């Protein structure tokens, strides 16, 4: 290869590498296929704006590259200079104005469709965010689900029906975000944000909190299970029957056998940091939850750090739950709240 062709080959290789990186970045950042009726409007707006911006980018960058190549030699004379071209000045003022106005009108229409609410939604779900998990409550069906640790709850919803979601926060600002819905909305304490969603296709979708809300922010995940309306009704009936068969934890009082008492008034700690229990003997842990708006439970890790007991069901605010813990060998254990893992204490079994 001649010495004159080497720079040209290097330039071509660098250009191809840059193009590959740009295309890879676009494919990674481009929104997923919309899974809801509202997401289709957002995706359509995104596609249109992306196409317009791509045309502008290619045109501008093409002019820059052409100028660099055409006038790359120092000996090249300056091109003819044009001053006071009214046509050009009108064009480069009018074209951006048209783009901005069109973008505003199209965005306004898409946002109005996304924010539109039905007077009679098919399903209503109350979503409560707290440090650091979610509660999904179907008040019309008497069902409620709260995530534990890094295992978030599952939101079931019927495909092709309007689902109304009301967002609540018990503490700080959170954010409800589902990537396949192309939608995010803040969950603000003291304010109920709400929206409608109609899922187009069946499937499982991942959601999360998209607002940094504290040390356990990364554990605020959940999933959405979109099924046919018949499957959704069957699920509701099954869960209602299961709830009726579940024996509720005894409220207050003294359960039989050895009993350890705990109470919770905040989401940061129990009222006691240490408990003692007899070895090789089943015990009952009685939890009095007095934390406003936050569920708790009591779970146990063995000396190696493995979880050997998870207290269910959760004790909601104002409830007392009793958990029957199997016999444990002598040793030092850790008790904690699965919903708020920072709430810990030492359980000494001897």
Rosetta blueprint (number, residue, H / E / L):
1 X L
2 X L
3 X H
4 X H
5 X H
6 X H
7 X H
8 X H
9 X H
10 X H
11 X H
12 X H
13 X H
14 X H
15 X H
16 X H
17 X H
18 X H
19 X H
20 X H
21 X H
22 X H
23 X H
24 X H
25 X H
26 X H
27 X H
28 X H
29 X H
30 X L
31 X L
32 X L
33 X L
34 X L
35 X L
36 X E
37 X H
38 X H
39 X H
40 X H
41 X H
42 X H
43 X H
44 X H
45 X H
46 X H
47 X H
48 X H
49 X H
50 X H
51 X H
52 X H
53 X H
54 X H
55 X H
56 X H
57 X H
58 X H
59 X H
60 X H
61 X H
62 X H
63 X H
64 X H
65 X H
66 X H
67 X H
68 X H
69 X H
70 X H
71 X L
72 X L
73 X L
74 X L
75 X L
76 X L
77 X L
78 X L
79 X L
80 X L
81 X L
82 X L
83 X L
84 X L
85 X L
86 X H
87 X H
88 X H
89 X H
90 X H
91 X H
92 X H
93 X H
94 X H
95 X H
96 X H
97 X H
98 X H
99 X H
100 X H
101 X H
102 X H
103 X H
104 X H
105 X H
106 X H
107 X H
108 X H
109 X H
110 X H
111 X H
112 X H
113 X H
114 X H
115 X H
116 X L
117 X L
118 X L
119 X L
120 X L
121 X L
122 X L
123 X E
124 X E
125 X E
126 X E
127 X E
128 X E
129 X E
130 X E
131 X L
132 X L
133 X E
134 X E
135 X E
136 X E
137 X E
138 X E
139 X L
140 X L
141 X L
142 X L
143 X E
144 X E
145 X E
146 X E
147 X L
148 X E
149 X L
150 X L
151 X E
152 X L
153 X L
154 X E
155 X E
156 X E
157 X E
158 X E
159 X L
160 X L
161 X L
162 X L
163 X E
164 X E
165 X E
166 X E
167 X E
168 X E
169 X E
170 X L
171 X L
172 X L
173 X L
174 X E
175 X E
176 X E
177 X E
178 X E
179 X H
180 X H
181 X H
182 X L
183 X E
184 X E
185 X E
186 X E
187 X E
188 X L
189 X L
190 X L
191 X L
192 X L
193 X E
194 X E
195 X E
196 X E
197 X E
198 X L
199 X E
200 X L
201 X L
202 X L
203 X E
204 X E
205 X E
206 X E
207 X E
208 X E
209 X E
210 X L
211 X L
212 X L
213 X L
214 X L
215 X L
216 X L
217 X H
218 X H
219 X H
220 X L
221 X E
222 X E
223 X E
224 X E
225 X E
226 X E
227 X E
228 X L
229 X H
230 X H
231 X H
232 X H
233 X H
234 X H
235 X H
236 X H
237 X H
238 X H
239 X H
240 X H
241 X H
242 X H
243 X H
244 X H
245 X H
246 X L
247 X L
248 X L
249 X L
250 X L
251 X L
252 X L
253 X L
254 X L
255 X L
256 X L
257 X L
258 X L
259 X E
260 X E
261 X E
262 X E
263 X E
264 X E
265 X L
266 X L
267 X L
268 X L
269 X L
270 X E
271 X L
272 X L
273 X L
274 X E
275 X E
276 X E
277 X E
278 X L
279 X L
280 X L
281 X L
282 X L
283 X E
284 X E
285 X E
286 X E
287 X E
288 X E
289 X E
290 X L
291 X L
292 X L
293 X L
294 X L
295 X L
296 X E
297 X L
298 X L
299 X E
300 X E
301 X E
302 X L
303 X L
304 X L
305 X L
306 X L
307 X E
308 X E
309 X E
310 X E
311 X L
312 X L
313 X L
314 X L
315 X E
316 X L
317 X L
318 X L
319 X L
320 X E
321 X E
322 X E
323 X E
324 X E
325 X E
326 X L
327 X L
328 X L
329 X L
330 X L
331 X E
332 X E
333 X E
334 X E
335 X E
336 X E
337 X L
338 X L
339 X L
340 X L
341 X L
342 X L
343 X L
344 X E
345 X E
346 X E
347 X E
348 X E
349 X E
350 X L
